Amino acid sequence: MTSGGPLRIDADVAVIGSGFAGALTALCLRQTGRDVALVERGRHPRFAIGESSTPLAALLLEELADRYHLPGIRVFSKWGTWQRARPDVACGLKRGFSFYFHAPGKPFGDDPGHERQLLVAASPHDEIADAHWYRPDFDHALVREAEAAGAIHLDETRVDAVAEGDREVVLEATRNDRSLRIAARFLIDASGPRGCLHRLLGLGEAPLRWLPPTQGLYTHFRNVRLWHRPSAEEPPYPPDAAALHHVFPGGWIWALRFNNGITSAGAALTDEVAATVRAADGATAWARLLAGLPDVARQFENAEPVLPFIHSTKLGCRTRRVRSRRWALLPSAAGVIDPLLSTGFPLTLLGIGRLLDILETTDDGEARERALATYAEQTQEELDVTEQLVGALYATMTDPALFKRLALLYFAAASYSEAAWRLGRPGLAPGFMLHRDPRFGPELRACSALALQQPAGDERAALMRRIEAAIAPFDTAGLLDADRRHWYPVRAEDLLANAWKLGAGADDIARMLARCGFSRSVPTH
Ligand SMILES: Cc1cc2nc3c(=O)[nH]c(=O)nc-3n(C[C@H](O)[C@H](O)[C@H](O)COP(=O)(O)OP(=O)(O)OC[C@H]3O[C@@H](n4cnc5c(N)ncnc54)[C@H](O)[C@@H]3O)c2cc1C
C-alpha cells in the first residue's frame, strides 16, 4: 500500500462479478493456488435472473467440482444430493422441459395426440434430476465457498477504469469511498451481459443476426398455481416440476417453481408484442399479456409478485470483442441469447472450463495468445449457433409442429452429448449442440436457416423431413418415435437400443447408467 494513495491489491487473476460464474471461477482458481481478487459491485444475497439448469450444465458443474476437488459444489449438480447436503440453499426440481402452445384469446386445448405440447424429460426420477437455482441463495453459497478458499471478495466495489499493460492489467476501483488499485496478471469478466469491460473498454455491440429484437418482463411470485391438472393419462414427469414454457405467437412465458414457495416467472416478447402490451408498464403489462392467454391467466390468478417487475428493453445482446492479451469475457458476459432453451448456464460453464485450462496450461506469450484466440472463436461460434436455432424457434412460434421438430434438434444434441460425455467419450460430441460435428453441425445451421424463412407447403414438409434425418443418427432418446405423441420420458431402453450410435455396447451403457444412479430412486447415503 502506498501511503495516501489507493490501496493496492495484487492478484494472479482478478474476476469481475461474483455471480455464480465469477464465484465458481474464483473458487476453482484458488484450488490451483492462484491469488484471486473477486470484484462485485453489489452485495449478496441479491436477485439474479437465469435460474434453470440442464443435464449438460449439471454435468459440467460436476466435472469442474471433480477436477478441482470441490465436493461441496458437486452436491449442487443433482436435486437429491442438493436436498440432503444443502437444504439451506433454495432450489427447484427440474425434471424436464414442458412446452404448451397457445392460440391468443383461446383456452388451451389438449388432444389425444398432444399436438400442442412438448414434454421432454431430462431425468428418470427426482434423485438425479436437475435443479432451478434460486440465485440469491445459490450465488451467495458459491461466494462463501470462494471466500473460504481464500479469494479476496471485494463487494460494493465500483470499477472506474481498466488499463492493460505489458505485464499486468490494472483496475482502478472505489470501495466505501476508498480508492483501490487491483493489479492482476489476467482478468476475467464475469459481470454479465453489457457488463464491466463491455462498457469501460467500449467493446462494441454486435448486431443480432437471427434472433428478433425481444424484451423481457419478469419477477418472482408467490401463490402461482400448478399448471397441470391430474388427468387420466400420466405424463412422463410432473409437468410443473420443470422449466414450464407457455409459447404463443411472438413470445413465451416461463414459470420455474422453487422449494421456498417462490416461482420465477416472466415473458420474453418480440418488440411487436411488447409494444402491444406496453411492457414498460410492468405489472399492468403482465396483466394485459395474460388477458390474451386465459388458461395462463388462471394459473396466475392469485399470484403476487414479491419484487417489482423488471422490464428489459433488449433481452438478447452480443459483444463484439471477447478477449485481449490479458483479459477475457466469460460467455455470459459475451452475450445473452433468449433463455428459451436454458442455454446460458452450459455455455458459461464451458467457457469457465476453457479459461481455466488456458490459465493452467499456458504462460504469457504466443501459446496463450493462440489459446485465447481459439477461446474467442469458440465463444462466438457457440453463441451464433444458439442464436440461430433460437431465432428459428421464434420464427415458428405460430407453427407448433415445426417448432417442436426444430426443438428436437436441441434435445437430440443435448442427450447425445450428455451420454457421450458420461461414457468418457467427449470426442463424439464436439462443440455445444454438436455444432462442430461434420454431419450434425451443418444440418443444424441449415435447418435453422430454412425455418427462419417460415416455409410453407412442400418446402415446410421437406424441412420437417430434413430435420428428422439430421436427428436420426444422434437420437438416443426415442425422439423420432411418433408413438410417444410428443411426450418423451427418459428410458434406459432407448439408450441401450441406440448404444451403437455412441460406439458403445450394452455393457458400457449399463455401467454408465449404474454410475449415474439411473435406476436408483432411493438414496443410499
Ligand atoms: C431473462 C433471462 C432468463 C434467463 N434464464 C436462464 C435459464 O433459465 N437458464 C440458463 O441457463 N440461463 C438463463 N439465462 C442466462 C443466465 O442469466 C446467465 O447465463 C447467468 O446469469 C450468468 O451468470 P453470471 O454469474 O455470469 O452473471 P450474472 O448473474 O449476470 O452476475 C453478474 C454479477 O456481476 C456483477 N456486476 C455487474 N457489473 C459489474 C461491474 N461493473 N463491476 C462489478 N460487478 C459487476 C453483478 O452485480 C452480478 O452479481 C437467462 C438470462 C435472462 C436475461
The ligand as an SDF file (V2000), in Angstrom:
LIG
                    3D

 53 58  0  0  0  0  0  0  0  0999 V2000
  -34.4530  -13.2250  -18.6170 C   0  0  0  0  0  0  0  0  0  0  0  0
  -33.3330  -14.2110  -18.5970 C   0  0  0  0  0  0  0  0  0  0  0  0
  -33.5860  -15.5140  -18.2340 C   0  0  0  0  0  0  0  0  0  0  0  0
  -32.5450  -16.4480  -18.2320 C   0  0  0  0  0  0  0  0  0  0  0  0
  -32.8320  -17.7330  -17.9140 N   0  0  0  0  0  0  0  0  0  0  0  0
  -31.8590  -18.6690  -17.9730 C   0  0  0  0  0  0  0  0  0  0  0  0
  -32.1350  -20.0180  -17.6470 C   0  0  0  0  0  0  0  0  0  0  0  0
  -33.2480  -20.3730  -17.2580 O   0  0  0  0  0  0  0  0  0  0  0  0
  -31.1330  -20.9180  -17.7500 N   0  0  0  0  0  0  0  0  0  0  0  0
  -29.8780  -20.5650  -18.1390 C   0  0  0  0  0  0  0  0  0  0  0  0
  -29.0110  -21.4370  -18.2640 O   0  0  0  0  0  0  0  0  0  0  0  0
  -29.5750  -19.2700  -18.4090 N   0  0  0  0  0  0  0  0  0  0  0  0
  -30.5330  -18.3200  -18.3320 C   0  0  0  0  0  0  0  0  0  0  0  0
  -30.2270  -17.0230  -18.5860 N   0  0  0  0  0  0  0  0  0  0  0  0
  -28.8260  -16.6670  -18.7490 C   0  0  0  0  0  0  0  0  0  0  0  0
  -28.2220  -16.5240  -17.3430 C   0  0  0  0  0  0  0  0  0  0  0  0
  -28.8390  -15.4310  -16.7110 O   0  0  0  0  0  0  0  0  0  0  0  0
  -26.7340  -16.3180  -17.3600 C   0  0  0  0  0  0  0  0  0  0  0  0
  -26.1040  -17.3650  -18.0650 O   0  0  0  0  0  0  0  0  0  0  0  0
  -26.1870  -16.3130  -15.9350 C   0  0  0  0  0  0  0  0  0  0  0  0
  -26.8710  -15.3920  -15.1230 O   0  0  0  0  0  0  0  0  0  0  0  0
  -24.7410  -15.9570  -15.9610 C   0  0  0  0  0  0  0  0  0  0  0  0
  -24.2790  -15.8460  -14.6500 O   0  0  0  0  0  0  0  0  0  0  0  0
  -23.0940  -14.8610  -14.3340 P   0  0  0  0  0  0  0  0  0  0  0  0
  -22.6700  -15.1520  -12.9550 O   0  0  0  0  0  0  0  0  0  0  0  0
  -22.0840  -14.9290  -15.4170 O   0  0  0  0  0  0  0  0  0  0  0  0
  -23.7160  -13.3980  -14.4990 O   0  0  0  0  0  0  0  0  0  0  0  0
  -24.7640  -12.6090  -13.6280 P   0  0  0  0  0  0  0  0  0  0  0  0
  -25.7150  -13.4950  -12.9920 O   0  0  0  0  0  0  0  0  0  0  0  0
  -25.2710  -11.5480  -14.5410 O   0  0  0  0  0  0  0  0  0  0  0  0
  -23.8810  -11.9380  -12.4870 O   0  0  0  0  0  0  0  0  0  0  0  0
  -23.0110  -10.8910  -12.7740 C   0  0  0  0  0  0  0  0  0  0  0  0
  -22.5170  -10.2820  -11.4840 C   0  0  0  0  0  0  0  0  0  0  0  0
  -21.6160   -9.2400  -11.8290 O   0  0  0  0  0  0  0  0  0  0  0  0
  -21.9210   -8.0860  -11.0970 C   0  0  0  0  0  0  0  0  0  0  0  0
  -21.5070   -6.9210  -11.8950 N   0  0  0  0  0  0  0  0  0  0  0  0
  -22.0930   -6.4210  -12.9940 C   0  0  0  0  0  0  0  0  0  0  0  0
  -21.4220   -5.3580  -13.4460 N   0  0  0  0  0  0  0  0  0  0  0  0
  -20.3870   -5.1750  -12.5910 C   0  0  0  0  0  0  0  0  0  0  0  0
  -19.3550   -4.2270  -12.5180 C   0  0  0  0  0  0  0  0  0  0  0  0
  -19.2550   -3.2420  -13.3920 N   0  0  0  0  0  0  0  0  0  0  0  0
  -18.4540   -4.3180  -11.5220 N   0  0  0  0  0  0  0  0  0  0  0  0
  -18.5480   -5.3120  -10.5990 C   0  0  0  0  0  0  0  0  0  0  0  0
  -19.5260   -6.2520  -10.6190 N   0  0  0  0  0  0  0  0  0  0  0  0
  -20.4230   -6.1740  -11.6050 C   0  0  0  0  0  0  0  0  0  0  0  0
  -23.4150   -8.1370  -10.8660 C   0  0  0  0  0  0  0  0  0  0  0  0
  -23.8020   -7.3880   -9.7430 O   0  0  0  0  0  0  0  0  0  0  0  0
  -23.6350   -9.6360  -10.6730 C   0  0  0  0  0  0  0  0  0  0  0  0
  -23.5140  -10.0190   -9.3220 O   0  0  0  0  0  0  0  0  0  0  0  0
  -31.2360  -16.0640  -18.5990 C   0  0  0  0  0  0  0  0  0  0  0  0
  -30.9820  -14.7490  -18.9470 C   0  0  0  0  0  0  0  0  0  0  0  0
  -32.0120  -13.8280  -18.9410 C   0  0  0  0  0  0  0  0  0  0  0  0
  -31.6950  -12.4120  -19.3350 C   0  0  0  0  0  0  0  0  0  0  0  0
  1  2  1  0
  2  3  1  0
  2 52  2  0
  3  4  2  0
  4  5  1  0
  4 50  1  0
  5  6  2  0
  6  7  1  0
  6 13  1  0
  7  8  2  0
  7  9  1  0
  9 10  1  0
 10 11  2  0
 10 12  1  0
 12 13  2  0
 13 14  1  0
 14 15  1  0
 14 50  1  0
 15 16  1  0
 16 17  1  0
 16 18  1  0
 18 19  1  0
 18 20  1  0
 20 21  1  0
 20 22  1  0
 22 23  1  0
 23 24  1  0
 24 25  2  0
 24 26  1  0
 24 27  1  0
 27 28  1  0
 28 29  2  0
 28 30  1  0
 28 31  1  0
 31 32  1  0
 32 33  1  0
 33 34  1  0
 33 48  1  0
 34 35  1  0
 35 36  1  0
 35 46  1  0
 36 37  1  0
 36 45  1  0
 37 38  2  0
 38 39  1  0
 39 40  1  0
 39 45  2  0
 40 41  1  0
 40 42  2  0
 42 43  1  0
 43 44  2  0
 44 45  1  0
 46 47  1  0
 46 48  1  0
 48 49  1  0
 50 51  2  0
 51 52  1  0
 52 53  1  0
M  END
$$$$
